[in-house]
């Protein structure tokens, strides 16, 4: 008797993982097929987002919409674990109704058939003109009549520069990349570096390539084509390699105290970065307050007006959601209504993808840290200049990781940026093949 | 002379090791006293520990305290029950003969080799099926499992609980369960403390399991909470300092556990050596 008790206790310890064979996506019984019809009765939606203080924004909605209550779930950012959680949840059939997904991660969810096509929701397709063009093509993958997420924020890029140091040393603010390289020499002579080349931000480099007209990934409907070394990217890579070789840029790891120090102690004079970089500089380099200004990104040809983008997320509805109509309604409110956009900007300094966002009061004032310049005007113009046909690949995590490793080698002198991109291209094609995703080459 | 120099050499090695291990802790403490998390350096500068502590404990309506309580809730419960289960398993494997004993032990020991990452997805699917993902039990139940503890308990039970004593207990009419709790547990106490402390550390540091299971911030343990804060540092620069202070604070329960249970450890070193 005592012995059987002991054995029973022992066997309960060995948990047999009887993972069910539920095929992904099939758990959406009739919800997806039903299209986008409103529900009868109160609805509760679950929404996973890592925007800080998103609960405050959602509270505004919950107060005004007692019949559509949204419950917020949070966690670390997408690449810090939440994307993997989404994939796990899609497999288990308990994914939330809505989730925050950055633009460069959307294709990986699309490829796994994890996103609901909101093209059947007339409210969503009608909202197309409310968003800046390129953000819409990011969430619709260029497919007419289909859309897979609602754009939330954007990261148009511009040139942050130390106005005081440029003036003091009589260096003209560069408007082309050639002028930028020339200015780099003068800055070096004056004892600083024009900028820091970040080996840990391959997506900043992607923004540069985007501005130059590169197309890293294309999909003709069946096959993917990967070309991380197309002429535009090669041009960008050669340019930065030249600056690295001539030691005109520092190579401090980004997002560290060391990086903050470099800007705080006048070692680095500019940063080509996205709109949210304004906060990074003001919090990391407080001693330089009032000395910065923002200019448009340097161009490849004088007189051009092109910009790149770095970052930005969307609000997607996952496949299997039982209330796509309400979920789409909430997503639209979150990303187009003035009150939500103001709250999002206040909570997390998000720069809206919606056109109306450019006229938010918070974004039309002068910013003291930047000498009271109305910096958001520059970004608003830049946002309109981002090319609308840049596609991300379905395995960006791996591509970024490989490119980042190669960049680190290049910055330390053992290798070049072009080699890093060539290797990343080869390993991306390999990864796509190993995941049975049709790819050319 | 040579004895002295040998002792001096040993002390030197110990001193170097001590400095090596304690420097990060010192850095953490010094960093958490500095304003705004500008924590570089090994000496104090603008000491404001009180302000920082207040900031951490009141940020976002005191969510950090909630995380600490959660961690203690997951850890103390799971470590206590897990130790008891491991001890019972090890004891049974050591003291009773039954068919399949060695096979069972080898399977349990094989569990030590399975990395947590391999178990993450199957556990998540299991709990999702039971509609228990994103709950307290999703983290608590898997934390009860401790195959290494079973191994330790078996070894210790075999060496420190004499069969003769158990025979005597049986002759006196004590049941197996009763003799386990009254006789064997007392004899195995140092091993139980060791298993408890190992398990405590493992569950306290458990990060992957809460990451995949939990979405409700109010259920996070302190490890996941600090990681989430750390990932928001770009948008919320004040979090840089709070993460440092939070990390420093989160050491406290572990320090308390180790220092208070230390005496049980020492007494066990000599046990079983005299037979």
Interface residues (C-beta under 8 A of the other chain):
Chain A: X2 X3 X5 X6 X7 X9 X10 X13 X14 X15 X17 X18 X19 X20 X48 X50 X51 X52 X73 X74 X75 X76 X77 X80 X81 X84 X85 X88 X89 X91 X92 X93 X94 X96 X255 X257 X276 X279 X280 X283 X284 X348 X349
Chain B: X38 X40 X85 X88 X89 X92 X96 X98 X104 X107 X108 X119 X121 X122 X123 X124 X125 X126 X128 X129 X131 X133 X134 X142 X145 X175 X176 X177 X211 X212 X214 X215 X216 X217 X224 X227 X228 X231 X232 X233 X234 X235 X236 X237
